[in-house]
Amino acid sequence: MIGTTILKKKIYHKLHLDSDKVVESFLTKHFHQVIDTYKNIPNPSTTEERKKAPIFVCWWQGEENAPEIVRICIASIKRNAQDHPVVLITKSNWNEWTDIPDYILRKVESSQISFTHFSDILRMALLARHGGLWLDATMFVANPISETIFSKPYWTIHREVANSITRGRWTGYCQAGQPNAFIHSFCRDFFYAYWTKYDKLVDYFLIDYVMDIGYRNLPHMQQLIDSVSPSNQRVLDLDRSFHLVYEQEAYRELVCSQTFFKLNWKRTYATDADGMVTMYQHFLDEQRPFLT
């Protein structure tokens, strides 16, 4: 029985790897023009620190209509932004910050492109034009955001992860760069080309496949991604701890250990466990005063 289980896992893993190769082969073949274009773009020679670079967050319906956990996250971003303006992107103001082709907007309106995947396009378009930092609206910022993030040509959360497309080299929910940055411009143009040609997703994780294709085919993109040092290794741990009974030392050690934590507004968390306050309830009690 054990041998059979291990064999099944190996077969599943191989099938998953093969499917990744099929998707990447398809995308590379059909969008080689975008790849070839960026092969001929010269590498940026210098990078200037931008102290006023924006921090972009998006909640399409507006902050006043966001779930409490999202409003807490947005408040934490504003509180720890230092002197950087926090720009909340909504359906009312997004076009004041960037342009996106009409054919993509029509496909969003007809639900051929989900809002999740429209936000992938949106973040790349915003960063390509303005630079700065993109944070998903479910990113809780526990400590002041380091200025070094804004001085680099590219930055993301780099963490050790096995058996995924990214292998921890980047996270779509936390991306930073400078105006006209190589990576964000490449991804934006790849998305534009893809949705010009197709009405459906080849895979849900298109953003990661596009990043990986750039990494494999564009030496400068590989150099930029490899230059990012590991950080925020416990980015998922706060969310994972919410069901546990609150322990002051464990909670403080976690939130003081790094800057960024990824939460999830779709989950329902218990506020008590056998009559004891959970980590989640303590988190709410601690963060709610910042909402007033």
N, C-alpha and C positions, 0 to 999 in steps of 0.2 A: 504493500500500500504506500509506504513512504517513497519507495523508488518510483512508483507511478506518479505520485504527486510532484516530485522533483522534475520528472520528465515532462509533465504537462506544463510546469512553470517555464522550463527551458524552451519548449515549443512555442508557448505564448510570447515569451520574450523575443524569440527569433522572428515570429510573425510580426510583432510590433516594430522591430527594427527594420524588417523588410518593407513594411508599409511606409515607414518614414522615408526610406530610400526611394520608394515609388513616387511619393508626393514631391520630394525634392527634385527628382529627375524630371518629373512633369513640369514643375515650375521653372526649373533651370532651362529646359528645352524651349518652352513657349515664351519666356520673357528674357531671353539671352540679350536682347537689344538693350534693356535697362542695365544689365550687368556689364555689357561691353562699354556702354557710355561711361559708367563710373570707373572702369579700368583706365580710362583716358583722362580722368580728372586729376590734376596735380594735387599732391598732398599739401595741406595747409602748412605754412612754414612757421607761423607764430600764433600764440594764443594770448589774448588779453583778458585780464580779470575784469569781471563785470559785476560790480557791487550791487547794482540795482536790477540785476536780472530777475525776471518775474518767476513766480511759482504758480503753475497752473493746476487748478483742481476743477473737476467738472461734475455738476449735478444738474441734469438737463431740466428738471422741473423747478429749479431754484432752491436755495438753502431753506427757505421757510417751509417747503414741502418735503424736506428730506427726513428720513427716519432719525430717531434720536442718536443712534450710534454714529451716523454720518455727520450730524451736526457737531457731535463731540469731536470727531476727527478733524473737521474743518476748523473748529476752534483751536485745536491743538496745533494745527499747521500755522494759523495766524499768530499764535502765542510764541512760536519758536522760529518764526521766519527771519528774525533779526531785522535788517533794514530792507528786506526784499518785499516788493508788493505781491500780495496774494490775489490772484485773478480767478474768480469763480466763473467758469464758463457755463452758460445756460443756453436754452433755445432762444432766448431773447437777445443775447449779445455775442454769440460765437462768431458771427460774420463781421463783427467789428475788429476781430483779432486775426482772422485768416480767411483765405479763399479756398473753397473746395468746389470742384467742377460740378456743373448742373446735373450731369448724368449720374453722379454718385448720389446727389440729393434726391433725385427722382427715385432711385432704387431704395433709398432709405424710406421714403414716403410710401412706396409700394411693398415694403417689408422684405424686399429681396436682400437687403443688407440690414441686419439687426442693429440695434443701437450699440450693443457690445462691440461689434466689429466696426461700426461707424466711429466709435470712440478711439479705436486703434488708429484709424486714418486721421482723426482729429488731433490726437496727441503728436503724431509725427509731423503734421502740417504746422502746428503751433510751434513746436520746437525748432523745426527747420527755418521758420521765419524769424522767430524772436530769440531763440535760445532760452536758457533758464532751466527750470526743473518741473517735470510733470509728476504729480502724485495722484494716484487714485483717491477717490473720496472716502475710501475705507482705510486710508493710511493714517494711523495714529502716530503722532510725533511726540516722543517723550522728552526730548532734550533739544537744545538749540541746534539748528541745522548748521553744519560746518561750512565756513566760507570757501574752503578748498573745493567743494563740489562745484561751485560756480566758476572756478578758474580753470577747470580742466576742459579739454576738447570733447571729452565724453566721460560720463559717469553713470553707473547703475549699481544696484545691489548685487554683489557677487557672492554667492554662497555655494557650498559644496552639496551638490545634489546628484544622485545617480539615476540612470534610466529615465531621462527626459530629453526632449529636443534641446533644451537650453543647457543642460548639464550644469546649471547654476551660474552660467557665465553672465547672464543678465536677467532682469525681471521687467516685464512690460509695464508693471504698475509703478515703477520708479525709474525714470529716465531723465538724464540731464545732458546738456550740451550748450554750444554757443550758436549764434545765428549762422545759418547756412552750413551747419555741421554735417559732415560727410554721412554719418550713419542715419540720421533722421531724414536727411534729404533723399538718400537712397531708398529707405523704406517708404517714404511718402510717394516717390515716383513709381515704385514697384506696385504699391496699392492702386495708384491711379491707372496704371497699365492693366492690372488684373481686372479691375471692375469695368474697364472699357470693353474687355473681351468677354467677360463671363457675368452671369446673373446669380450664380450660386457659389458657395464656398467649396473649395476642394478639400478643406479640412478646417475644423474649428480653430486650431492653433496656427492660423495663417501667419500671424505676426511673428511667431517664433521660427517658423519655416523660412520666412523672408530674412530674418536676422541671421539664421544659420547659413543660408545660401550666400549672403554677403560675406559672412565669416570665411566660408570655404573658397570663395572665388575672388575676393578683393583683398589683396595683401594689406592695404592700409586699414581696412575695416577690422581685419584680424588683429592688427597691431593695436588699434584703439581698444578693442575689447580685452585683449590680453594685458593691457596696461592697467586695467582696473583691479585694485587690490581687494581681497576678500573683506567683507564687512557685513554687519547686521546679520550674523549667522542665525540669530534666534528670532528672525522676523515673524515667524508663525507661532512662536511659543506663547505669546500673551493670549491669543485667540484659543489656543489649545488648553490653556490653564483655566479658562473661565468657569468650567464646571467643577473645579476643585474647591474645597473649603479654604477660605481666606486664611493665609498665614502671612503676617506682616513682613517677616524677614525675607521670605521667598518672593513676595510681591515686589518689595523695594529693590531687591537684588536684580530682579528681571528688568524692571522699568528703568533702572539706572545703568544697565549694562550696555545700551546702545540707543540709537536715535529713532529708528523706524520700526513700526510693527504693523502687519497687515491683519485687518479685522474683516468681518463678514456681516453685512447688514441683513442677510437673508436667514441667518440662523436664529433659533430661539434658545436662550440660555437660562438655566435655572438660577434663581436668586437666593435659594437656600438649599442646603444638603443636610438632611437629618436635623433640621432646626438650626444649622450653623450657616452663617453668611458665606456666600461663595465669593470667589475672586471677582466674578462678574458684577455682583451687587456692590462690592467695595469699589470697583472701578467706576461704576455709575455714581455712587455717592461722592467720590473724589472729583469727578469731572463735571457733574451737573452745575456746580456754582459758576463755572466758566461760561455757561450758556446764558446767564442772566445779564 
